[in-house]
Amino acid sequence: MNKQGFKILKSFTKIILFVLCLMDNNNVFAQTLEEELVYQEINDCPYIFYKGDSVEVKWIVRGKLNMETFSNTNFKKLEVKTCEEFKSKYVEIKPSIIIDDDQKFHCVPKIAILSDIHGQHDLFINLMKANKIINKKGEWSYGNGHFVIVGDIFDRGDKVTESLWFVYNLEKQAKKAGGKVHFLLGNHEVMILQGNDKYIHNKYKWVSEQMGVTYKELFGKETLLGEWIRTKPVAIAINDIAFVHAGFSPEFTQKKYDISNVNQLFHHSIIDHDKETVLKNDDLKFMLKKKGPIWYRGYFRDKDFTKEKAQKILHGIGMKHIVVGHTSMKRVLSHFDGLIYSVDSNLKKGEYGEILIWENNKFYRGTLDGKRIEI
């Protein structure tokens, strides 16, 4: 065989091997090619980094990194057609921030609550529209009501950034209408701020690589979304209802903690502090362990937990009800004769979800088809 014939045979062999690779779904090469094709279709919403008197904005369109630098004055000209949730008209660059650790609200006429969105943005929006928290255009339509997300927008799903920008915008719309949006920190928000990206979707591993930073750095202190997230509380009270991601354990009230000092501890002593140092402090360690407010599951998994224990906890914090997420259920549920409500209705699976509604001193399940069922 001459030299030219050998080259032709070699090329033909490569083609045959490539086709065989594609036919084998478990083959590393076939998987790599498949991943590359998927990444070519990825879009991701903007991440805004503070750079002195300007901002650097990075986003992904059809698998390609886009990057622009703006002065604070011309930033509102930015449009990102592949991320309708991002609306630069609502964006405030380095606003004056006052963190309210007390987080108690009174005389609120109606409340809607859900939790654990986990990147399932489309389902989240459909649920909100079905229950008239937003209109068909995705804008606030809940008037002077309050809407509470009891933690965990982050991780698992592939539309986390869309949900973050949507909630960011919704806050501004609600305030203008006399209402309010509350986004509480769950364990997954705290994990991301601490650099634990164990549960992020593969999309975000790829996105952070394209942007040349870690996923934690996408939400660092010198980013707009990171700055915004750091203002969020762990617990709040509205009327006589307490809201927290996982729950207040019996040990929580025994230690005389309350909503205000929990928020103070997370804001000033846990987030952005070295984890090893944090865990040396008994109060801070408690907050980050299984009896703490972002990890506790005892209401539903402790066989010895009783209505009497729930009453004692409520007495300790001066509330009549507690609303929590974190522990997944098939739907919104009432526990211990209405003392505790669970609102993690498994949105993370992307198939179904519900919302808890409080109006006229009654609790209702808001379903995905818009039905309201009294609990």
N, C-alpha and C positions, 0 to 999 in steps of 0.2 A: 504494500500500500504506500502511495506517495505521500508527501508531506501535506498536500492540500486535502487529500482524502482523509488523512488522519484528523485534521482540524474539523472537517465536516462531521466525522463520526463522533468526535469529542463534543461538539456543540449539540448534536442530536441526542447524545447520552444525557447531557445536562437538562435538556428539555423533558426527556422521559422521567428523570429523577424529580424534576420540579412538579410535573403532573402527578406523580405518585405521592409526593408530599402533600399536595392539595387534596388528594383522595383520602388521606389518612388524617382524620380529625384530631387525633391525639398526637400528631407529629408536631414537634416544636416549630419547624419552619412554616407549616401551614397555619399554626396559631399566630405566629408573628405577623404573617401577611394579613391575616384576618384582623388583627389588632390595628395594623397600620391603616387598613381601609376604614375601620371604625373611627380612628383618631382624625382622619381627613374630614369627617362630617361633624366634628365636635364644635359647638359654640359655647362660650361662657361669658357671663356678664362682667362688667368692669370691676377692677380692683384699683382703688385710688390710694396712691402713696404720697405722703407729704414730703416735699423737697424744698425746704426754706420758704420762700415767697411764691412758690409755684407748686403744682401737683403733677405727678406722673401717673397717667392712666394706662392700664394694660387690660386687654380683653382678647378673646379668641373668636375668630370667625372662620368657619369651615376648616378648622385645624391649623390656622395660621395666626401667629401672634401679631396683634396690633398694639401700637404704643404711641402715645402722644403726650407732650408736656404743655400744660396750660398755666397761664397766670390765674390768680384767683378771680380776676375780673371778667375774663372771657370764657371761663369754664362752662357756663350754662349754654354755650353753643353746641356742646357735644351731643350727638345723637348716635345711638347704637341700635340699628334696626333689627339685629338678631337677638336683642334682649329688651322686649317691650316693658319689662318690669323696672328697668332703669330709666328714670326720668330726671334729667339734670336740673330741671326747674325746682325740684324739691331739695336738692343737695345743698347743705350748708358746709362750707369749708371752715374747719376749726371754729365751731361755734363756742360761745361762752357756756361752759358746762358747770351746772351745780348738781351734785349727786345727792339725791334725797334718800337717806337710809331708812327714814321712818316709814314711808310708803303705806300710808293709811288714808282711805278715801271714804267719804260719807255721803249719804243721801243720793246714791246712784240709782236711777230708776230701772235699769235693765242691764244684764251682763250676759255675754256669750263667751264660752270657754272651750278650748281644745288644747291638745298637747301632742308631742312626739310626731312632728311632721316628717322628720328624717328624710328630707330631700324629695318627698313625693308632692311636688309643687302643684301639678295638675289636679290631683285629687283634692288637695287643700283648697284650691280655688273653686272647684266645683261644689264642694261642701259649703263654702262661704256664700256662694251665689244661691244655692238651694235654700239656705236659711236666711237670705236677705240681709246679710251683714255687709255685703257689697252688691252693687248692681251688675247688670249684664256687661257693662264696660270695665268692671273690676274696680270701681270706685266706691268709697265709703258710703253706705246708705243706712247706717245704724243710728243716726241722729246723735242724741246725747247719751247713748249707751256706752258701756265699756266693753272692750274685747280683750280677753286674756289668753295668751299662749303660755302654757305652763311648762315651758322648756323644751329643749331638743328639736330645734330646727336642723341642727347639724347632723352629719354622718349618714351612712348607709346608702341613701339614694343619690341620683345624679343631677338634681336640680336644687341644690342648697342655696347657691348664690341668687337664683331667681327669687326664692322665698325671702331671703334677707332683704333684697332691694324692695320687694313688694311690701313687706312689713314696715320698712323704713319710710316709704311713701305714705302708707296708710296712716301712720302716726300723725303726719302733717295734715292729712285730710280730716281725720277724726277730730283733731284739736280745733280746726277751723269750724267744724259743725257743733262744737260743744261737747264732743265725746272724748274718749281716750283709748289708746292701745297700750297694753302692757305685755312686754316680752320678757319672761322670766328666764334666768339661767338654769339650765338643766345640767346633769352630769356630763353630757356630751359637749356643751358649750365650754364648760370648765376644762374638760380634757383637751380640747383644741387649743385653748389659751395657754395650757401648760405644755403643749407640744406633743400630746398623745394622739397620733393620727391613725391608730389601729383600725378604726371602723370607717375610714373615708372610702368613698367609691373610687375605683381605679381611674376614673376620669380625672379626679382631682390630683392624683399622684402624677399623672401625665401633665396636667395644666401647670402645676407648681414647677415641674421640671422645665417646661417651656418658658416660664417666667423667671427662671434662675434663682428661685427662693424656695424655702421649705413651706409646707402648707401652713404651719404656724405663723410664718412671716407674712403671709397674705392677710392676716388679721392681727398684725403687730400693733404696738402702741402708736406708731407713726403711719397708720393707715386710717382711712375714714371709717370703714366698717369696723375695724378693730377698736377705734376710739368709741364708736357708738355702742358696741356690744359691752364694753367695759362700764358703761353707765347703768346697765340693767341690774335689777335686784334679783335676789334668790327667792324672796318671799314678800308678799303684799297682803293687805287686808282691805276688802271692799265691803262696806256696811258691816255685817256681822259674820262675814265669810273670809276665811284665811285661804290663801293660795300658795302652794309650794310644789316643786317638781315631784319629789318622792314622798315626803311626809314628815311629820313631827313625831318622833318616837317618844315613848314614856321617859327614856333617859334625857331626851331634849328638855322636857319640862322639869324634870328632877334637878337638872343643872341650872335652872332659872334662865334659860335663854328665851329671847323673844324675837319678833320680826326685825326690830331695829338693830339689835346687836348682831344678828346673823348676817344682815346685809353689810354692816360695818366690817365684820371679820373677813368676809369674802372680798369686799372692795379694797380694803386697806392692808390686809395681812396675808391673803392667800393668792389671789390672782397676781401674776407677774413677780411672785416671790419664789425663791429657790425651794423646790419641793422637800429636799432633805431637811432644810431649816424649818420649814413649816411643820413637818411631822414630829419635830422635837417639842413642839408646843402642844399641850394636852387639849386645849380648846380648839385649836386649828386642826389637829389630827382627828378629833371627834367629827368635825364638819365634813371631812373627806372620807370617812369610813362608813360602814354599812348601817350605823344607827343615825347617821347625819342626814340633813334635809334633802340632799340631792341623790342619795343612794338607798334610803330606807324602803323596805318592802313588807314590813311586819304586819300591816293591816290585813294583808291578803295571804301571807305565807306563814305567819306565826300562829300555830294552832291554839296557843294560850291567849291570843289577843281577844278581848271581849268588849262589849258595848260599854261596860263600866270603865275600862281603860281609855276608851275613846272619849268618854265624858270627862275624865280626869285631865286628859291632855287639853281638851277644849277649855276647861275651866282655867287651866294654867296659862293659856294664851289669851283668855278673855274673848273667845269667839263661840259661835253656835254651830258652825260647819267648817270642814276642811275639804278643799278640792285639790286632787293630786293627779299626776300623770305617771310616767315611768314604768308602771307594771301593766303590761298589755292585757286588754280584755276584748271580748267580741263586740262589745258595744259600751256606751256610757252606762254606768251602774251606780246605784245607791247602796251603801253598806251601813250596818248597825243603825237601822231605822232612820236613815237620812242624816246621820251625823257626818259621814264621810262619803264623798263622791269621787269616783275614778273616771278620768276622761281620756286615758290612752286607749282609744278604740281601734288600735292596730293599723293606723294609716300607713305605717312603714312597709306593709305588704303591697300597697298601691292598688288595693282592690275595693276597700270599703272604709268608711269612717263616720263618726258622729260628732255632734257638738252638744255641749251642755248649755242650756239657756235658763237664766233666772229672771223671772218677771212676776210682779204682783205677789211677791213672797212665795212663789212656787217654782219648783225645778222641773225642767222638761228635757227630753231627748230630742235633738234636732237631727233627723235622718238625712241620708244622702239624696233622697227624693223630695226633701222639703217638708216631710211630716213632722208635727210637733206632738210628742207623746208625754203626758205628765208622768213623772216618776213617783 
